[in-house]
Amino acid sequence: MRKINYLFLAVTLVIMVGLFYISGQHPNTVDPETYKPAVYSTIGALLPPVIAIALALITKEVYSSLFVGIAIGALLYSNGNLELGLNTMLYNENGGMITKLSDSGNVGIMVFLVILGIMVALMNKVGGSAAFGQWASKNIKTRVGAQLATIALGVLIFVDDYFNCLTVGSVMRPVTDRHQVSRAKLAYLIDATAAPICIIAPVSSWAAAVTSSVPKGSDINGFNMFLQTIPYNFYAITTLSMMLLLTIMKFDFGSMKVHEDNANKGDLFTTAARPYGDDDDNTDKPNGAVIDLVLPVIVLIICCIIGMIYSGGFFTGESFVDAFAGADAPKGLVLGSMATFFFTFCFYMVRNVMTFKEFTECIPAGFRAMVAPIMILTMAWTLSGMTGLLGAKFYVHDIVANSAGILKMFLPTIIFVVAMFLAFSTGTSWGTFSILIPVVCNVFGSGDTYEMLIISIAACLSGAVCGDHCSPISDTTIMASAGAHSDHVNHVSTQLPYALTAAAVSVAGYLIAGGIAYFTESSLALIALPITLCLLFVTLLVMRTYMRKQTLKRNIL
């Protein structure tokens, strides 16, 4: 161990000496308007997120992995100039950490996180979570029932993925704990009903983002286009179907099976990592009631919807659809959660279930509960900023644009894979489809079928959600871990085999849909959806049969 430490120290010193030498030879005199790094818009631009993700999966430690990725991105941007690299990492106006933290949208998400953390602390303090858990234990009798209830709640909260992750987690965590569902499985159920349901829900912040990504002057109605992409959004539909099938079939595979087997024995975490401690959402308050949890959650949903349409101009004359399309999601969620916070205070005071002192004590407690996801989000945003400074989006743009020369029947599949890789590397779905949708719209000319355009845009949305699911630096993945109170690396490593299975089936679906649309030039390509779902069912049956045979062999031996 000591030899390894000395080797690490020696390598670090050599690297630092080299960087200081480069900095001395090339002082920080660049013009930010004309400056471009050596790896700009090349495959090297994707190196920082790839390194960060690989380190996170290898070391099982996400904070240092993200920081290393940020530092490498800053050094690549500065061409090894230490002074410029440090300034880039912290103060660059297009991607530095301080800039990301000063962005009103990012701060809004943090405030929303903190308020939801406080709300959860309040619900636990008054006994609402415990009362709901007792009610659920009487009405939800099985592990399957607990998981199906979690899925149902996730589907019902389709307005926004951030809101979905934290609300479903806080409500269902006591229920799944009672039925010995692992925290990793709960995080998967939350994550698999967040982005996938939002990307196929016409009234959601995601629908608004997709609609706004359609380039102006393209003669394409963004909202109508979004509606038409829904049956071709194979990854979202496949993920939701797969989650239901796995739950009903009582079947898990990969590292998730290990977590679920251990949960059945009483260990909900499997690993020693306890990012929230051995938390217990129950309390001994005898006057807590189910209404103390259910009513604030209902009010939160209503207020967040009102907040989002308010931010889109609904109360100043815009239609409901246009208001949602133009909504500022962080602003709407902050307004809605703040209104719910004040309502909850008044409601609990009137019910006399807690004192003012207990209420104020929950505020720092809720803030502390959200420190971990806030730290990860901050570094994930900064890493995304470094990737942007290196011109990764232009590199991906060129890949998609050059693919247009290939047989167009394969273009939806190519777009799905490219979108998946871009979202995986950058950790952002919205950024991915905001980059690729204009490219796709421009790739298809007037002589191409509109159906192929719709399938290709759906493939872009599908790939973005898939990459978002697989990536440990995705904000949705981070908040699913926070909602489930699961170790983040555990969630990523257990969800990855499931996401890749759904991705493989989706690729087959886009090959079928692209071929049919190319040769028939009609909506007959919709037949690809039931074929894809049948393929998913057969795949899971084969996997379950294989795993049962392997288990039987081990038992015999």
Secondary structure in CASP SS format (residue, H / E / C, confidence):
PFRMAT SS
TARGET T0000
AUTHOR 0000-0000-0000
METHOD secondary structure of the structure
MODEL  1
M C 1.00
R H 1.00
K H 1.00
I H 1.00
N H 1.00
Y H 1.00
L H 1.00
F H 1.00
L H 1.00
A H 1.00
V H 1.00
T H 1.00
L H 1.00
V H 1.00
I H 1.00
M H 1.00
V H 1.00
G H 1.00
L H 1.00
F H 1.00
Y H 1.00
I H 1.00
S H 1.00
G H 1.00
Q H 1.00
H C 1.00
P C 1.00
N C 1.00
T C 1.00
V C 1.00
D C 1.00
P C 1.00
E C 1.00
T C 1.00
Y C 1.00
K C 1.00
P C 1.00
A C 1.00
V C 1.00
Y C 1.00
S C 1.00
T C 1.00
I H 1.00
G H 1.00
A H 1.00
L H 1.00
L H 1.00
P H 1.00
P H 1.00
V H 1.00
I H 1.00
A H 1.00
I H 1.00
A H 1.00
L H 1.00
A H 1.00
L H 1.00
I H 1.00
T H 1.00
K C 1.00
E C 1.00
V H 1.00
Y H 1.00
S H 1.00
S H 1.00
L H 1.00
F H 1.00
V H 1.00
G H 1.00
I H 1.00
A H 1.00
I H 1.00
G H 1.00
A H 1.00
L H 1.00
L H 1.00
Y H 1.00
S C 1.00
N C 1.00
G C 1.00
N C 1.00
L H 1.00
E H 1.00
L H 1.00
G H 1.00
L H 1.00
N H 1.00
T H 1.00
M H 1.00
L H 1.00
Y H 1.00
N C 1.00
E C 1.00
N C 1.00
G C 1.00
G C 1.00
M H 1.00
I H 1.00
T H 1.00
K H 1.00
L H 1.00
S H 1.00
D C 1.00
S H 1.00
G H 1.00
N H 1.00
V H 1.00
G H 1.00
I H 1.00
M H 1.00
V H 1.00
F H 1.00
L H 1.00
V H 1.00
I H 1.00
L H 1.00
G H 1.00
I H 1.00
M H 1.00
V H 1.00
A H 1.00
L H 1.00
M H 1.00
N H 1.00
K H 1.00
V H 1.00
G C 1.00
G H 1.00
S H 1.00
A H 1.00
A H 1.00
F H 1.00
G H 1.00
Q H 1.00
W H 1.00
A H 1.00
S H 1.00
K H 1.00
N H 1.00
I C 1.00
K C 1.00
T C 1.00
R H 1.00
V H 1.00
G H 1.00
A H 1.00
Q H 1.00
L H 1.00
A H 1.00
T H 1.00
I H 1.00
A H 1.00
L H 1.00
G H 1.00
V H 1.00
L H 1.00
I C 1.00
F C 1.00
V C 1.00
D C 1.00
D H 1.00
Y H 1.00
F H 1.00
N H 1.00
C H 1.00
L H 1.00
T H 1.00
V H 1.00
G H 1.00
S H 1.00
V H 1.00
M H 1.00
R H 1.00
P H 1.00
V H 1.00
T H 1.00
D H 1.00
R H 1.00
H C 1.00
Q C 1.00
V C 1.00
S C 1.00
R H 1.00
A H 1.00
K H 1.00
L H 1.00
A H 1.00
Y H 1.00
L H 1.00
I H 1.00
D H 1.00
A H 1.00
T C 1.00
A C 1.00
A H 1.00
P H 1.00
I H 1.00
C H 1.00
I C 1.00
I C 1.00
A C 1.00
P C 1.00
V C 1.00
S C 1.00
S H 1.00
W H 1.00
A H 1.00
A H 1.00
A H 1.00
V H 1.00
T H 1.00
S H 1.00
S H 1.00
V C 1.00
P C 1.00
K C 1.00
G C 1.00
S C 1.00
D C 1.00
I C 1.00
N C 1.00
G H 1.00
F H 1.00
N H 1.00
M H 1.00
F H 1.00
L H 1.00
Q H 1.00
T H 1.00
I H 1.00
P H 1.00
Y H 1.00
N C 1.00
F H 1.00
Y H 1.00
A H 1.00
I H 1.00
T H 1.00
T H 1.00
L H 1.00
S H 1.00
M H 1.00
M H 1.00
L H 1.00
L H 1.00
L H 1.00
T H 1.00
I H 1.00
M H 1.00
K C 1.00
F C 1.00
D C 1.00
F C 1.00
G C 1.00
S H 1.00
M H 1.00
K H 1.00
V H 1.00
H H 1.00
E H 1.00
D H 1.00
N H 1.00
A H 1.00
N H 1.00
K C 1.00
G C 1.00
D C 1.00
L C 1.00
F C 1.00
T C 1.00
T C 1.00
A C 1.00
A C 1.00
R C 1.00
P C 1.00
Y C 1.00
G C 1.00
D C 1.00
D C 1.00
D C 1.00
D C 1.00
N C 1.00
T C 1.00
D C 1.00
K C 1.00
P C 1.00
N C 1.00
G C 1.00
A C 1.00
V C 1.00
I H 1.00
D H 1.00
L H 1.00
V H 1.00
L H 1.00
P H 1.00
V H 1.00
I H 1.00
V H 1.00
L H 1.00
I H 1.00
I H 1.00
C H 1.00
C H 1.00
I H 1.00
I H 1.00
G H 1.00
M H 1.00
I H 1.00
Y H 1.00
S H 1.00
G C 1.00
G C 1.00
F H 1.00
F H 1.00
T H 1.00
G C 1.00
E C 1.00
S C 1.00
F H 1.00
V H 1.00
D H 1.00
A H 1.00
F H 1.00
A H 1.00
G C 1.00
A C 1.00
D C 1.00
A H 1.00
P H 1.00
K H 1.00
G H 1.00
L H 1.00
V H 1.00
L H 1.00
G H 1.00
S H 1.00
M H 1.00
A H 1.00
T H 1.00
F H 1.00
F H 1.00
F H 1.00
T H 1.00
F H 1.00
C H 1.00
F H 1.00
Y H 1.00
M H 1.00
V H 1.00
R H 1.00
N C 1.00
V C 1.00
M C 1.00
T C 1.00
F H 1.00
K H 1.00
E H 1.00
F H 1.00
T H 1.00
E H 1.00
C H 1.00
I H 1.00
P H 1.00
A H 1.00
G H 1.00
F H 1.00
R H 1.00
A H 1.00
M C 1.00
V H 1.00
A H 1.00
P H 1.00
I H 1.00
M H 1.00
I H 1.00
L H 1.00
T H 1.00
M H 1.00
A H 1.00
W H 1.00
T H 1.00
L H 1.00
S H 1.00
G H 1.00
M H 1.00
T H 1.00
G H 1.00
L H 1.00
L C 1.00
G C 1.00
A H 1.00
K H 1.00
F H 1.00
Y H 1.00
V H 1.00
H H 1.00
D H 1.00
I H 1.00
V H 1.00
A H 1.00
N H 1.00
S H 1.00
A C 1.00
G C 1.00
I C 1.00
L C 1.00
K H 1.00
M H 1.00
F H 1.00
L H 1.00
P H 1.00
T H 1.00
I H 1.00
I H 1.00
F H 1.00
V H 1.00
V H 1.00
A H 1.00
M H 1.00
F H 1.00
L H 1.00
A H 1.00
F H 1.00
S H 1.00
T H 1.00
G C 1.00
T C 1.00
S H 1.00
W H 1.00
G H 1.00
T H 1.00
F H 1.00
S H 1.00
I H 1.00
L H 1.00
I H 1.00
P H 1.00
V H 1.00
V H 1.00
C H 1.00
N H 1.00
V H 1.00
F C 1.00
G C 1.00
S C 1.00
G C 1.00
D C 1.00
T C 1.00
Y H 1.00
E H 1.00
M H 1.00
L H 1.00
I H 1.00
I H 1.00
S H 1.00
I H 1.00
A H 1.00
A H 1.00
C H 1.00
L H 1.00
S H 1.00
G H 1.00
A H 1.00
V H 1.00
C H 1.00
G H 1.00
D H 1.00
H H 1.00
C H 1.00
S C 1.00
P C 1.00
I C 1.00
S C 1.00
D H 1.00
T H 1.00
T H 1.00
I H 1.00
M H 1.00
A H 1.00
S H 1.00
A H 1.00
G H 1.00
A H 1.00
H C 1.00
S C 1.00
D C 1.00
H H 1.00
V H 1.00
N H 1.00
H H 1.00
V H 1.00
S H 1.00
T H 1.00
Q H 1.00
L H 1.00
P H 1.00
Y H 1.00
A H 1.00
L H 1.00
T H 1.00
A H 1.00
A H 1.00
A H 1.00
V H 1.00
S H 1.00
V H 1.00
A H 1.00
G H 1.00
Y H 1.00
L H 1.00
I H 1.00
A H 1.00
G H 1.00
G H 1.00
I H 1.00
A H 1.00
Y H 1.00
F H 1.00
T H 1.00
E C 1.00
S C 1.00
S H 1.00
L H 1.00
A H 1.00
L H 1.00
I H 1.00
A H 1.00
L H 1.00
P H 1.00
I H 1.00
T H 1.00
L H 1.00
C H 1.00
L H 1.00
L H 1.00
F H 1.00
V H 1.00
T H 1.00
L H 1.00
L H 1.00
V H 1.00
M H 1.00
R H 1.00
T H 1.00
Y H 1.00
M H 1.00
R H 1.00
K H 1.00
Q H 1.00
T H 1.00
L H 1.00
K H 1.00
R H 1.00
N H 1.00
I H 1.00
L C 1.00
END
